[in-house]
């Protein structure tokens, strides 16, 4: 009887998904390799065949989480033709990463921030990972902008600065999210984002239009759940 073939990449993904839930619930420091192995249904020795360290598993869990996040965004955008609504939906889903509607996701976002920004954090020496993670998000934003230009919704001169636009908008979302988390949630983050985006849309639009407010998107439905 021939030995069972194990897809290494698929096994790593399975372990990363199991670890993701634990890291979100308990944090990096309080999660042990033994707990991850148990959650993944493998032995500790087997786990080390796929990852050298707990930090490697943490990185893989973040990458898996961001894949889930991108899939959520793409699923939401798939049935939307209007570039304005596509852009607003992208921002609404991104904002959900720190929204208390899903506290587990918000907690994991904070965990990632801590380990990226603090010198002794698990991700401090691996900040390139976060850069790579943001690449997919930037590409989605660029495609929304270019699609809007091709449909005559956005001004054509924005095409040459599509990447800069995406970087700046992602930077704003990260910044307002961090301010929200550090300020004990004293403001309604989605209202603040909608306020800023009205001005952004005013700059992008090829023709004046009605105010671009928050009423046409069901924000409470747009959450990014931590999945096994």
C-alpha positions in Angstrom: 0.0 0.0 0.0 1.5 3.3 -1.1 1.9 6.1 1.6 -0.7 8.8 1.7 0.3 11.9 -0.2 0.2 15.1 1.9 0.1 18.4 0.2 2.6 20.5 2.2 1.1 23.9 1.3 -2.4 22.7 2.1 -1.1 21.3 5.5 0.6 24.6 6.3 -2.6 26.4 5.5 -4.6 24.1 7.8 -2.3 24.7 10.7 -2.3 28.5 10.0 -6.1 28.6 10.1 -6.2 26.6 13.4 -3.5 29.0 14.9 -5.4 32.1 13.7 -8.3 31.4 16.0 -6.0 30.9 18.9 -3.9 33.9 18.3 -7.1 36.0 18.0 -8.6 34.6 21.2 -5.5 34.4 23.4 -2.8 36.6 21.8 0.6 35.5 20.5 2.4 35.3 23.9 -0.3 33.2 25.6 -0.7 30.7 22.7 1.6 27.8 22.9 2.9 25.5 20.1 1.2 22.6 21.9 -2.1 24.4 21.8 -1.8 25.1 18.1 -0.9 21.4 17.4 -3.9 20.2 19.3 -6.2 22.7 17.5 -4.8 21.6 14.2 -5.1 17.9 15.1 -1.4 17.1 14.6 1.5 16.2 16.9 3.9 18.8 18.1 6.7 17.1 16.2 4.6 17.0 13.0 3.9 20.7 13.4 7.7 21.4 13.4 7.9 19.6 10.1 6.0 22.5 8.6 7.1 25.5 10.7 10.4 26.1 12.4 9.1 28.6 15.1 5.9 29.9 16.6 6.6 33.2 14.9 6.6 31.4 11.5 3.1 30.1 12.4 2.0 33.6 13.5 3.2 35.1 10.1 1.4 32.3 8.2 -1.8 33.0 10.3 -1.7 36.7 9.4 -1.2 35.9 5.7 -4.2 33.5 5.8 -6.3 36.1 7.6 -5.5 38.7 4.9 -6.4 36.2 2.2 -9.8 35.7 3.9 -10.1 39.5 4.1 -9.3 39.9 0.4 -11.8 37.1 -0.5 -14.5 38.9 1.6 -13.9 42.1 -0.3 -13.8 40.5 -3.7 -17.1 38.6 -2.9 -18.7 41.9 -1.9 -17.4 43.7 -5.0 -18.3 40.9 -7.5 -22.0 42.0 -7.9 -21.4 45.7 -7.8 -20.9 47.7 -11.1 -21.0 51.3 -9.9 -17.3 52.4 -9.1 -18.5 54.7 -6.3 -20.3 51.9 -4.5 -17.4 49.6 -5.1 -15.0 52.1 -3.5 -17.3 52.7 -0.5 -17.8 48.9 0.0 -14.0 48.4 0.0 -13.6 51.1 2.7 -16.5 49.7 4.7 -15.1 46.2 4.8 -11.6 47.6 5.7 -13.1 49.6 8.6 -14.7 46.4 9.9 -11.3 45.2 10.9 -11.4 47.4 14.1 -15.2 47.7 14.6 -16.5 46.3 17.9 -19.3 44.5 15.9 -16.7 41.7 15.6 -14.5 42.0 18.7 -12.4 38.9 17.8 -11.3 40.5 14.6 -10.6 43.9 16.3 -8.5 42.1 18.9 -6.4 40.4 16.3 -5.9 43.7 14.5 -4.5 45.1 17.7 -2.3 42.1 18.2 -0.7 42.5 14.8 -0.1 46.2 15.4 1.6 45.5 18.7 4.0 42.9 17.2 4.7 45.1 14.2 5.5 48.4 15.9 7.2 47.3 19.1 10.9 46.5 18.8 10.7 43.2 20.6 7.5 42.2 18.8 7.3 39.0 16.8 6.8 40.9 13.5 9.2 43.8 14.0 12.0 42.2 12.1 9.5 40.9 9.5 7.7 44.1 8.6 8.2 43.2 4.9 5.5 40.7 5.5 3.0 43.5 6.2 4.2 45.3 3.1 3.5 42.2 1.0 0.1 41.8 2.6 -0.9 45.3 1.7 0.1 44.8 -2.0 -3.1 42.8 -2.7 -5.2 45.5 -1.0 -3.5 48.3 -3.0 -4.1 46.4 -6.3 -7.8 46.1 -5.5 -8.1 49.9 -4.9 -6.1 50.7 -8.0 -8.4 48.5 -10.1 -11.5 50.3 -8.6 -10.1 53.7 -9.5 -9.1 52.7 -13.0 -12.5 51.0 -13.6 -14.1 54.3 -12.5 -12.0 56.2 -14.9 -12.8 53.9 -17.8 -16.5 54.4 -17.1 -16.2 58.2 -17.0 -17.1 58.3 -13.3 -13.6 59.5 -12.1 -11.4 62.1 -13.7 -8.9 60.6 -16.2 -5.9 62.5 -14.8 -6.1 60.2 -11.7 -4.9 57.3 -13.8 -1.2 58.3 -13.5 -1.5 58.5 -9.7 -3.5 55.3 -9.1 -0.9 53.7 -6.9 -0.4 56.9 -4.9 -4.1 57.2 -4.4 -4.3 53.6 -3.2 -1.4 54.0 -0.8 -2.8 57.3 0.7 -6.3 55.9 1.1 -5.0 52.7 2.8 -2.8 54.9 5.0 -5.8 57.0 6.0 -7.8 53.8 6.9 -4.9 52.5 9.0 -4.4 55.9 10.7 -8.1 56.5 11.6 -8.3 52.9 12.8 -5.3 53.3 15.1 -6.7 56.6 16.4 -10.0 54.9 17.0 -8.4 52.1 19.0 -6.1 54.4 21.0 -8.9 56.8 21.9 -11.2 54.3 23.6 -13.6 54.4 20.7 -14.8 57.9 21.6 -16.1 58.5 18.0 -18.1 56.5 15.5 -15.4 55.3 13.1 -17.7 54.6 10.2 -19.3 58.1 10.4 -15.8 59.7 10.4 -14.7 57.6 7.4 -17.9 58.5 5.5 -17.2 62.2 6.2 -13.7 62.0 4.8 -14.7 60.0 1.8 -17.2 62.6 0.7 -14.2 64.9 0.1 -12.2 62.1 -1.6 -15.1 61.4 -4.0 -15.4 65.1 -4.7 -11.8 65.1 -5.9 -12.2 62.0 -7.9 -15.5 62.6 -9.7 -15.5 63.8 -13.2 -18.9 65.5 -12.7 -20.6 66.9 -9.6 -23.1 64.6 -8.0 -25.3 64.0 -5.0 -23.6 63.9 -1.6 -22.0 60.5 -1.1 -23.3 59.5 2.3 -23.4 56.2 4.2 -27.0 55.3 3.8 -26.8 53.0 0.7 -24.5 50.4 2.2 -25.5 48.0 5.0 -22.4 48.5 7.1 -23.4 46.3 9.9 -23.4 43.3 7.5 -19.8 43.9 6.4 -17.7 42.1 8.9 -14.5 40.2 8.5 -14.8 37.1 10.7 -11.9 35.0 12.0 -12.5 31.6 10.4 -11.0 28.2 11.1 
